[in-house]
Amino acid sequence: MLRILQWNMGGSPHARPPKPHPNAPGCAGALTEWLLEYEPAIVALQEVTDELLALVKMAPYEIQRGPLGFAVLVRRQLYQTVKNYDLRQRVQVVQLDGVSRALASLIVFNVHLPVLHKDEDDRRDGNYLFARDIVREVVDAPTREGIIVGDFNLPPYDAFIVGRAGLAANRDLAHARASRSTAEPAFYNASWTIFGGAAGAAGTYYRASVPHGPWQVPDQLLLSPRLLEGRQFQVQVLTRLTRLPGYKVCTSGGRPSKQHTSDHLPVLLTIH
């Protein structure tokens, strides 16, 4: 079994002067609870600060820090880190080897793409630079299975994510398998299962001013289709805490809130 947790923790690592998280104990406590409850092998974090990491109890995990605001937690009993580096300060890359032969070697991309104050076309053109770099890294590591996880600041159906010129990640696993080649990798986007609320919430981010609906799914997990061959998987949006009396993940209306933990909800992928 392989579990991967994705979460934008809602810190403000780039703020000047430094801006404390409105509820650092609640946010860090929530991550601690989920680490204990689900024991994910890999945890991709964005908008994380030293303040938050210092409060998280994560003895079984090795911290791999990326560019400012990025971190990947790796469960030591399952994986060991081979290499950790970044691409253009917006993508952290961690290469992992399993401690046993039963675990696939991985190349994990922890992504937080920018929200640019430009028109949509300019924004997409800028993101294609990241896609080109990611695809090149995957092609150059043919013995490793690719996982692209993070806050894309785009919906799963955006041309940058589904298009062949971008990340070539879609919701059809069979198509992803058929489209994959050594020169042009294709990915399966597991986050499509979030739509409709079947995963626990209708999205991972709530913005009331969006015309086509307030619930968004910027937090996504894109996988090499080989990781899912012959396996079942489940995607969960985590909305509850059971071990922290007095702390909540969402408001009374079911929306994520920084006053509780973060303005993003975490996503947990379990591959059986």
C-alpha positions in Angstrom: 0.0 0.0 0.0 1.2 3.5 -0.8 -0.3 6.7 0.7 0.5 10.2 -0.4 -0.8 13.3 1.4 -1.0 16.7 -0.4 -1.6 19.9 1.6 -1.1 23.6 1.1 -0.8 24.6 4.8 -1.8 28.2 4.3 1.3 29.8 5.9 2.8 33.0 4.6 6.5 32.2 4.1 7.0 35.1 1.6 5.4 37.8 3.7 7.6 40.7 4.6 7.6 41.5 7.5 7.0 37.9 8.6 3.3 37.1 9.2 2.5 34.4 11.7 -0.2 31.8 10.9 -3.5 32.7 12.5 -3.7 29.3 14.2 -0.3 27.6 14.0 -1.1 25.0 16.8 -4.3 24.0 15.1 -2.7 23.7 11.6 0.4 21.8 12.9 -1.8 19.6 15.2 -4.0 18.6 12.3 -1.0 17.5 10.3 0.4 15.6 13.3 -2.9 13.8 13.7 -3.1 12.8 10.0 0.5 11.5 10.1 -0.4 9.3 13.0 -3.7 8.1 11.6 -2.8 7.5 8.0 1.0 7.0 8.1 1.5 8.4 4.5 4.7 7.4 2.8 5.1 10.8 1.2 3.7 14.2 2.3 3.9 17.2 -0.1 3.5 20.5 1.6 3.3 24.1 0.2 3.0 27.4 2.0 4.7 25.8 5.0 6.8 27.8 7.4 9.5 27.0 10.0 6.9 28.0 12.6 4.5 25.3 11.4 7.1 22.5 11.0 8.5 23.1 14.4 5.1 22.3 15.9 4.5 19.1 13.9 5.4 15.8 15.7 6.9 13.7 12.9 9.6 11.5 14.3 9.1 8.7 11.7 9.7 11.2 8.9 12.7 12.8 7.2 12.1 16.4 6.2 13.3 17.4 2.7 13.1 21.1 2.3 12.7 22.8 -1.0 12.4 26.4 -2.1 10.9 28.8 0.4 7.5 27.4 1.4 8.1 23.9 0.2 8.8 20.6 2.0 8.4 16.9 1.4 8.1 14.5 4.4 9.4 11.0 3.7 8.6 8.0 5.9 12.0 6.5 6.7 10.8 2.9 7.1 9.5 3.0 3.5 11.7 5.2 1.4 15.2 6.8 1.4 16.0 10.1 -0.3 18.5 9.9 -3.2 18.4 13.5 -4.4 16.5 16.7 -3.6 16.6 19.8 -5.8 14.3 22.5 -7.3 13.2 23.7 -10.7 12.7 27.5 -11.1 11.9 28.0 -7.4 8.3 26.6 -8.0 8.9 22.9 -8.2 10.7 20.8 -5.6 12.0 17.4 -7.0 12.8 14.5 -4.7 14.1 11.2 -6.0 13.3 8.2 -3.7 14.3 4.6 -3.5 12.2 2.1 -1.6 13.9 0.3 1.3 12.5 -3.0 -0.1 12.4 -4.2 -3.7 8.6 -4.3 -3.5 8.5 -0.5 -3.5 9.0 1.3 -6.8 11.7 4.0 -7.2 10.0 7.4 -7.5 10.6 10.9 -8.7 8.3 13.2 -6.8 7.5 16.7 -8.0 6.1 19.0 -5.3 4.5 21.8 -7.2 3.1 25.3 -6.3 2.5 27.1 -9.5 2.1 30.9 -9.4 -1.1 32.9 -9.6 0.1 35.6 -12.0 -1.6 38.9 -12.3 -1.8 38.6 -16.1 -4.4 37.5 -18.6 -5.1 33.8 -18.8 -3.0 33.2 -21.9 0.1 34.8 -20.4 -0.4 32.8 -17.2 -0.6 29.5 -19.1 2.4 30.3 -21.3 4.5 30.8 -18.1 3.4 27.5 -16.7 4.5 25.6 -19.8 8.1 26.3 -18.8 7.5 24.2 -15.7 5.8 21.5 -17.7 8.8 21.3 -20.0 11.2 21.0 -17.1 9.1 18.3 -15.4 8.8 16.2 -18.5 12.5 16.4 -19.1 13.2 15.2 -15.6 10.8 12.2 -16.0 12.4 11.2 -19.3 15.9 11.4 -17.8 14.8 9.1 -14.9 13.3 6.1 -16.8 13.7 3.7 -13.9 11.6 6.0 -11.6 7.8 6.3 -11.6 6.7 10.0 -11.7 4.4 11.6 -9.1 3.4 15.3 -9.6 1.6 16.6 -6.6 0.8 20.1 -5.3 -1.2 23.3 -5.6 -1.5 24.0 -9.3 -3.7 27.1 -9.0 -5.5 25.6 -12.0 -8.4 23.2 -12.4 -7.8 19.6 -13.5 -9.4 20.3 -16.9 -7.1 23.2 -17.8 -5.3 22.8 -21.1 -1.9 23.1 -19.3 -2.7 20.0 -17.3 -4.6 17.8 -19.8 -2.8 18.9 -23.0 0.1 17.1 -24.7 2.0 20.3 -24.7 1.6 20.5 -21.0 1.6 17.7 -18.5 -0.7 15.3 -20.4 -2.6 14.3 -17.3 -6.3 13.3 -17.6 -9.0 11.3 -15.9 -8.9 8.2 -18.2 -6.4 5.7 -16.8 -6.6 3.5 -19.9 -5.8 6.5 -22.1 -2.9 7.5 -20.0 -1.5 4.0 -20.3 -1.9 4.0 -24.0 -0.5 7.5 -24.5 2.6 6.9 -22.4 6.0 6.6 -24.2 9.6 7.0 -23.2 9.8 10.4 -24.9 6.4 11.7 -23.9 5.2 10.5 -20.5 1.5 10.7 -19.7 -0.1 10.8 -16.3 -3.3 9.9 -14.6 -4.9 12.7 -12.6 -6.5 11.1 -9.5 -8.0 14.4 -8.4 -10.9 14.2 -10.9 -12.6 11.9 -8.3 -13.0 14.9 -6.0 -15.7 16.5 -8.3 -19.2 16.0 -7.0 -18.2 15.6 -3.4 -17.7 11.8 -3.4 -14.2 12.2 -1.8 -15.4 14.0 1.2 -15.8 17.6 0.0 -16.8 19.3 -3.3 -13.3 20.7 -3.7 -10.1 21.7 -1.8 -10.4 25.5 -1.9 -13.4 27.7 -1.6 -13.7 31.1 -3.3 -17.1 32.7 -3.3 -16.4 35.2 -6.0 -15.7 32.6 -8.8 -18.6 32.8 -11.4 -18.7 29.1 -12.2 -18.9 28.0 -8.6 -17.1 28.6 -5.4 -15.5 25.1 -4.9 -12.1 24.7 -6.7 -9.7 21.7 -7.1 -6.3 23.3 -7.4 -4.7 20.6 -5.2 -4.0 17.6 -7.4 -2.1 14.3 -7.6 -0.8 13.2 -11.0 0.6 9.7 -11.3 2.5 7.5 -13.6 -0.2 5.0 -14.7 2.2 2.1 -13.9 1.8 2.9 -10.2 -1.9 1.9 -10.5 -1.6 -1.2 -12.7 -3.6 -4.0 -11.1 -4.4 -1.9 -8.0 -7.3 -0.1 -6.4 -7.0 3.4 -5.2 -9.0 5.9 -3.1 -8.9 9.7 -2.9 -10.1 11.4 0.3 -10.4 15.1 1.1 -9.7 15.3 4.8 -12.2 17.5 6.7 -12.3 16.2 10.2 -10.1 15.8 13.3 -10.8 13.2 16.0 -7.9 13.5 18.3 -7.7 17.3 18.9 -10.5 18.5 21.2 -11.5 22.0 20.3 -9.9 22.1 16.9 -11.6 22.0 13.6 -10.6 21.9 9.9 -13.6 23.7 8.5 -16.1 26.4 9.4 -19.7 25.5 10.4 -20.5 25.8 6.7 -18.0 23.2 5.7 -15.5 25.6 4.2 -11.7 25.5 4.8 -10.5 28.3 7.0 -7.0 29.6 8.0 -8.6 30.5 11.4 -8.9 26.7 11.9 -6.1 25.2 9.9 -5.7 26.3 6.3 -7.7 27.8 3.4 -6.9 24.6 1.6 -8.2 21.1 2.4 -5.6 18.2 2.3 -6.0 15.4 -0.2 -5.0 11.8 0.7 -4.4 9.2 -2.0 -4.3 5.5 -1.0 -3.1 2.9 -3.5 -3.9 -0.7 -2.4 
